[in-house]
Amino acid sequence: MANAVTPLTPAPDHHALRHLVESLKHRYKDCAASILFYGSCLRSGDPYDGLVDLYLIVDNYRCANSGVAGAFWNWLLPPNVFYAEFPYEGKTIRCKYALLTPDDFDKGTSPRWFHSYLWGRFSQPTAIAWSRDTEIQSRVATCMAQAIVTLLNRALPSVPPKGSAQSLWQDALKLSYGTELRPESPTRAQQLAAYNADYYSTVTELAAPLLSRNFTFSPDSGYTFKDDKPRRMLNKLGWRLRSLQGKLLSLARLSKALFTFEGGLDYIAWKLERHSGQTVEIPDKVRRYPLLFVWGMVWRLYRRGIFR
């Protein structure tokens, strides 16, 4: 399915990013299986513009975490997220990376996984920066293709019955983004769909034979999808449940990050400021007792509209 659906996005050809990949391979040694680029750095190709967003596919969580507790939380509520800095040619490369095993990557991008956390994220352009061998590269590419098919099949009954590839993906990404607490503007899905218009047109055409038989698509005339009213209503209910589940999972991951994400509070403040344009300060009491006081801070930020 991977070769049939996913036009692999090339990793940016930047010497600093190559250094970053080699640094992570050295840090995780035999445990590292594949490294994936996504997000703003992939779009800009500039590793010094903010943070480089990565997924690190690892053989198992015990070898990738420094302790048993970290491995347990990585298994219970994947992924664990880490922040790292690497000096290079007088500058600093900053990256945020998340740890997943191939099995969790496969499960999280498939229809077996109810929430869109992974199949929504990996339906977007992602580059395989490095893989240990052709077997793991093929498996990763298959998961990425699987994510595209899963998102489209889950989104189609809740989007208009016809439109362009760009409007389809704008609506599908908006549904997925709505299932998490996110700092981005409500227009983020529209911006991504417009920026990656050629990519989404291509993957929609490639995925069409694997979607519902009621779906048709051509790059010139766009898509049409027919479904009966009961199934549309049931699908919209599913997205409401994902939204509720996702908000709770976002809070759970935030709680986990307080003790598994080194420097996590400062990273979260930086990200919220970057996307909202508003200043976010971490009170001293939150730094000293995060599990006790972070919830009041989260509620105040939510009331300010910094994330939704």
Residue pairs with C-beta under 8 A, 6 or more apart in sequence:
1 142
1 145
1 146
1 149
1 210
2 138
2 141
2 142
2 144
2 145
3 141
4 145
4 206
4 210
5 145
5 148
5 149
5 203
5 206
5 207
5 210
6 141
6 144
6 145
6 148
6 203
6 206
7 199
7 202
7 203
7 206
8 127
8 128
8 141
9 42
9 125
9 126
9 127
9 199
10 127
11 17
11 37
11 42
11 127
11 128
11 129
12 37
12 41
12 42
12 45
12 47
12 127
13 45
14 45
14 46
14 47
16 47
16 48
16 88
16 89
16 91
16 93
17 37
17 41
17 47
17 52
17 93
17 129
19 86
19 88
19 93
20 47
20 52
20 86
20 88
20 93
20 95
21 35
21 129
21 130
23 84
23 86
24 32
24 35
24 54
24 56
24 84
24 95
24 97
25 32
25 35
25 130
27 84
28 56
28 58
28 63
28 64
30 59
30 63
31 58
31 59
31 60
31 63
31 64
32 56
32 57
32 58
32 132
33 57
33 58
33 59
33 102
33 131
33 132
33 136
34 56
34 57
34 128
34 130
34 131
34 132
34 136
34 137
34 140
35 54
35 55
35 56
35 57
35 128
35 129
35 130
35 131
36 54
36 55
36 56
36 57
36 126
36 127
36 128
36 129
36 140
37 52
37 53
37 54
37 126
37 127
37 129
38 53
38 54
38 55
38 121
38 122
38 124
38 125
38 126
38 127
39 52
39 53
40 49
40 50
40 53
41 47
41 49
41 50
41 51
41 52
41 53
42 53
42 125
42 126
42 127
43 125
43 195
47 93
48 91
48 93
50 94
50 274
51 83
51 94
51 95
51 96
51 267
52 93
52 94
52 95
52 96
53 95
53 96
53 97
54 95
54 96
54 97
54 98
54 129
55 79
55 97
55 98
55 99
55 100
55 105
55 126
56 64
56 97
56 98
56 99
56 100
57 100
57 101
57 102
57 105
57 136
57 140
58 64
58 99
58 100
58 101
59 101
59 102
60 71
60 101
61 70
61 71
61 72
61 74
61 75
61 78
61 80
61 99
61 101
62 68
62 71
64 71
64 74
64 99
65 71
65 74
65 80
65 99
70 80
70 260
73 80
73 256
73 260
74 80
74 99
74 260
77 249
77 252
77 253
77 256
78 99
78 100
78 101
78 104
78 108
79 98
79 99
79 100
79 104
80 98
80 99
80 256
80 260
80 261
81 96
81 97
81 98
81 99
81 257
81 260
81 261
81 264
82 96
82 97
82 98
82 99
82 261
82 262
83 94
83 95
83 96
83 261
83 262
83 263
83 264
83 267
84 94
84 95
84 97
85 92
85 93
85 94
85 95
86 92
86 93
86 95
87 93
96 267
100 108
102 136
102 139
102 140
102 143
105 118
105 140
105 143
106 139
106 142
106 143
106 146
107 113
108 117
108 118
108 119
109 118
109 119
109 122
109 143
109 144
109 146
109 147
109 150
110 119
110 146
110 150
111 150
111 153
111 154
113 119
113 150
114 238
114 241
114 242
114 245
115 179
115 242
115 245
115 246
115 249
116 151
116 154
116 175
116 176
116 179
116 242
116 246
117 179
117 180
117 246
117 249
118 147
119 146
119 147
119 150
119 151
119 154
120 147
120 151
120 173
120 176
120 177
120 179
121 147
121 176
122 143
122 144
122 147
123 147
123 148
123 150
123 151
123 152
123 172
123 176
123 203
124 173
124 192
124 196
125 196
125 199
126 144
128 137
128 140
128 141
131 137
131 140
145 207
148 203
148 207
149 207
149 210
149 211
151 172
151 176
152 168
152 172
152 204
152 207
152 211
152 215
153 211
153 212
154 175
154 235
154 238
155 168
155 171
155 172
155 175
155 176
156 211
156 212
156 215
156 225
156 227
157 225
157 227
157 231
157 232
157 234
157 235
157 236
158 171
158 175
158 232
158 235
158 236
158 239
159 167
159 168
159 171
159 172
159 175
159 225
160 167
160 171
161 224
161 225
161 226
161 227
162 222
162 223
162 224
162 225
163 171
163 222
163 223
164 222
164 223
165 197
165 200
165 201
165 204
165 205
165 217
165 219
165 222
165 223
166 193
166 194
166 197
166 200
166 201
167 193
167 222
168 200
168 204
168 222
168 223
169 189
169 192
169 193
169 196
169 200
169 204
170 189
170 190
170 192
170 193
170 194
171 189
173 188
173 189
173 192
173 193
174 189
174 190
175 239
177 184
177 188
177 189
178 239
178 243
179 239
179 242
179 243
179 245
179 246
179 247
180 246
180 247
180 249
180 250
181 246
181 247
181 250
181 251
181 254
181 302
181 307
181 308
182 188
182 307
182 308
183 271
183 272
183 274
183 275
183 276
183 306
183 307
184 275
185 191
185 275
186 308
193 200
201 219
204 217
204 223
205 217
205 218
205 219
208 215
208 216
208 217
212 225
212 227
214 225
214 226
214 227
215 223
215 224
215 225
216 223
216 224
216 225
217 223
217 224
227 235
251 298
254 268
254 294
254 298
255 291
255 294
257 264
257 268
258 264
258 265
258 290
258 291
258 294
259 290
259 291
261 267
265 282
265 286
265 287
265 290
265 294
266 282
268 280
269 280
269 281
269 282
272 278
272 280
272 301
272 306
272 307
273 279
273 280
276 305
276 306
276 307
278 304
278 306
280 301
280 306
282 297
283 293
283 297
285 293
286 293
286 294
286 297
301 307
302 308
